[in-house]
Amino acid sequence: MKFSICAEMIYAALPFCERVHRIRQAGFDAFEFWAWKDKDLDRLEQLVQGGMALATFSGQRQGSLVEPKDLDLYEEQVRESAAIARRLGCTGLMILTDELSGDGSVQTRYLPLSWQEKKGNIIQALRRLAPVAEQQGVTLYLEPLNTLVDHRGYSLTSSREGLSIIEAVGSDRVKLLFDIYHMQIMEGNIIDSLSAGLELVGHIHVADVPGRHEPGTGELDYRNILGRLGQLGYEGYVGFELSPAADDRRALEAIRALCDSL
């Protein structure tokens, strides 16, 4: 099991690359982020060459897997992002079923479509994208999100449905991103849900509930959850994608202590 810190949500007042330096100073050797177009790619390349690993970043920010007419745009973004991933030594791209607005809600909700119609469209889209991912040397991580707190109107809200989609696509280049924060809000039963389909999970996100803060601030026993992942032999990244409850440095110290205790 490997650990990374999402640099979007920590030390938010600092320039982005300075955040990555702070993450490294706290004892972590991997980071992740969301969109790449607003980043200084030359400096990020230097950080990677200097020993920081890039665990993952967003493979698309526009378009939807739900609506077939969006797929050309979606594929174009995946291809562009894969080129950046190769430059930065990254092998995994986070992808979403829907395009999100600035407030986290879905841009276009496609209300006439039933969930089964949406699910069928998502599967067909990912079957088209899987050979692209194979050709480009990346794995796509499809992420279910919560609609109760953060992402109103989002299509994929269940780890069970997400795993069903990944299984139907049938490609090693398309995996599930299991975000424990989102799935605790939507369904709970985290350890059993993770255990049931771990072979189809490519990346895991961590934050406590409520508040989306560091472990130890809410209701989840992350020592048990991550300990179980270790017992099951999970070898991928666990990304801490969270907003510190109060102090950034202390949040990173708490995360480091948790990781060292496993």
Secondary structure, DSSP 8 states (H G I E B T S, - for coil): -EEEEETTSSSTTS-HHHHHHHHHHTT--EEE-S-STTS-HHHHHHHHHTT-EEEEEES-SS--SSSGGGHHHHHHHHHHHHHHHHHTT--EEEE-SS-B-TTSSBS---TTS-HHHHHHHHHHHHHHHHHHHHHHT-EEEE----TTTT-TT-S---HHHHHHHHHHHT-TTEEEEEEHHHHHHHT--HHHHHHHTGGGEEEEEE--TTTS--TTSSS--HHHHHHHHHHTT--SEEEE----SS-HHHHHHHHHHHHHH-
